[in-house]
Amino acid sequence: MKKLIQVAAVGALAVGGLYASSITTPSEVAGTVGTYGIASFDAAARNMVGLKVVVTWSDNSTANCTWSDATGGCSSANRFSISENDGSSDVYNGVWSITNLFNPSGPNPTITKIQLEGSGAANSTGLVGFDICWNGSPSSGSQNWTNAGASGGTCGNEGTPGTNVGWTASGLNSGRNISTSSVSYTDRVRLSSGPANGVGDEFSEVTLNFASGVFTNSNTAFTWRMDADLLSASVPEPATFGLVGLSLLALGVRARRRKAR
C-alpha cells in the first residue's frame, strides 16, 4: 500500500510552504557504494530493526542507539529519544521525531548532528536504505532530486528497480520551530545488476546538521518526513553463478583424473 497515495499525502502536508520543523540544503555523496537487493519498499516503524542512530552535541559528546522493532524507535538514556509514526503508507508518509533529553548541570549543549546509519560502511549488519524523491534517469545514473515534498504533487519516479518512488527528508508543520542547516545522503545503494555507482536514489546513511545553539533541550520533538526501504543481502548475478558452476565442474574433473591415476 505504501506510496500508492503519494499525491494526497503530499498535499496534506503542504500548508503555504511554511513548516515549524524545516530541512534545508539537501545534498548527496556517492561515498562507499554498497551492493544489496531490495527486500521491500514498504518499510514500517516496526521492521527497521538494526538501524543505528548517532547524535552529536555542541560539546562534541555523542550518544547512540539501535532501532528496536518492539518500540518502533530507540533511545539513549538522558540523551535523546527517536521514533517514527507510520502514516497510511507506512514510513513513506509517516512522521519521524527526535527529542533532545540532554540536560546536564551548567550550560546545556545543543544537538548539532543526527546520523541515521541504515546499512553500508557505517552499519555493515543493517538492512535499511533511504529513498529520495528522485527525477533522474535510471539508465544513465544521472539525477535531479530537488525535494518536491514542500510544494505538493507527485514526488519523482522510481530509480532503483523495486524501490518505488521516494521522499527526500523534509520538514513538517508540527514539532519544534527550528530548522537544519543541511541534510546529506551518503553511501549509495546499488543492485548487483545495476550501475557500478548505483542509480542515485537509494542511500545507506542520512545526516541532519543543525547550527550550534538551535536544537536545545526540550520536551517538544523535532519532526520530519523521510522515506526508507528494506534491503536484503546482495545475491550474485546469474553470470556469477555460471562461473562458480564451471569452476566446480573443473575441480571435479581434476579430482576424477587424479583418482584414475
PEKA-V757509 format. One record per run of one state. SS is the DSSP state (alpha for helix, beta for strand, coil for the rest). FROM is the first residue (numbers start at 1). LEN is the number of residues. If there is no record, write none. Layout:
ss=SS from=FROM len=LEN
ss=SS from=FROM len=LEN
This chain:
ss=coil from=1 len=5
ss=alpha from=6 len=8
ss=coil from=14 len=8
ss=beta from=22 len=1
ss=coil from=23 len=3
ss=beta from=26 len=4
ss=coil from=30 len=4
ss=beta from=34 len=7
ss=coil from=41 len=4
ss=alpha from=45 len=3
ss=coil from=48 len=4
ss=beta from=52 len=6
ss=coil from=58 len=4
ss=beta from=62 len=5
ss=coil from=67 len=1
ss=beta from=68 len=1
ss=coil from=69 len=4
ss=beta from=73 len=4
ss=coil from=77 len=3
ss=beta from=80 len=8
ss=coil from=88 len=2
ss=beta from=90 len=11
ss=coil from=101 len=10
ss=beta from=111 len=7
ss=coil from=118 len=2
ss=alpha from=120 len=3
ss=coil from=123 len=5
ss=beta from=128 len=4
ss=coil from=132 len=38
ss=beta from=170 len=2
ss=coil from=172 len=7
ss=beta from=179 len=1
ss=coil from=180 len=2
ss=beta from=182 len=9
ss=coil from=191 len=11
ss=beta from=202 len=8
ss=coil from=210 len=5
ss=beta from=215 len=1
ss=coil from=216 len=6
ss=beta from=222 len=4
ss=coil from=226 len=3
ss=beta from=229 len=5
ss=coil from=234 len=4
ss=alpha from=238 len=23
ss=coil from=261 len=1
